């Protein structure tokens, strides 16, 4: 069984600052992926970044990067140069095959 | 671009009504999913379908059924709606690239059962 925990229900950050969202997970699978999804007020879930568990190098996508600590089962998301459009719910998820498990989410507010 | 369309953005129903939530995808994906999203609980899988007429129960199937008569359409059915089924319902479809299953979501249906 997989579980995903996000310990920060809500966070806020000033525009242009950096913020880190935490995620821990547990899985018995050896071949899995980790994801961060963003859900803005439009409700459309958008894939922000993904990480293959077998890759040690942390994934990056423009202003978004992850800190993947496999032994600690930790997968945090760092958002640099925060923008007002980053305001959204962020869900951490783990998946293998068609099995996806989502965390409870972190509501991020970017303040002007 | 992949499009997953949910027929209603908001829906208000009465307790005991039969409710149909419709989802259509336009990319010939094999897999389709219904999730329920509640504050503090994230997304929980209700049902999953991997082919026409094929389905598997997810984590919270009680009180729900599904129908997949055509590849592009996956319906979620609440046989007798109850107030504890008030929630956001998200449909998704997916396809596999290498070892990675790529999920595409609809915009959700906010269902209120009164």
HADDOCK unambig.tbl for C-alpha pairs under 7 A between the chains (distance, minus, plus):
assign (segid A and resid 43 and name CA) (segid B and resid 107 and name CA) 5.38 0.50 0.50
assign (segid A and resid 43 and name CA) (segid B and resid 108 and name CA) 6.59 0.50 0.50
assign (segid A and resid 44 and name CA) (segid B and resid 105 and name CA) 6.86 0.50 0.50
assign (segid A and resid 44 and name CA) (segid B and resid 106 and name CA) 6.52 0.50 0.50
assign (segid A and resid 44 and name CA) (segid B and resid 107 and name CA) 4.70 0.50 0.50
assign (segid A and resid 45 and name CA) (segid B and resid 105 and name CA) 5.99 0.50 0.50
assign (segid A and resid 97 and name CA) (segid B and resid 101 and name CA) 6.10 0.50 0.50
assign (segid A and resid 98 and name CA) (segid B and resid 101 and name CA) 6.34 0.50 0.50
assign (segid A and resid 102 and name CA) (segid B and resid 42 and name CA) 5.99 0.50 0.50
assign (segid A and resid 102 and name CA) (segid B and resid 43 and name CA) 5.69 0.50 0.50
assign (segid A and resid 103 and name CA) (segid B and resid 42 and name CA) 5.43 0.50 0.50
assign (segid A and resid 104 and name CA) (segid B and resid 40 and name CA) 4.92 0.50 0.50
assign (segid A and resid 104 and name CA) (segid B and resid 41 and name CA) 4.53 0.50 0.50
assign (segid A and resid 104 and name CA) (segid B and resid 42 and name CA) 3.76 0.50 0.50
assign (segid A and resid 105 and name CA) (segid B and resid 40 and name CA) 6.91 0.50 0.50
assign (segid A and resid 105 and name CA) (segid B and resid 42 and name CA) 5.82 0.50 0.50
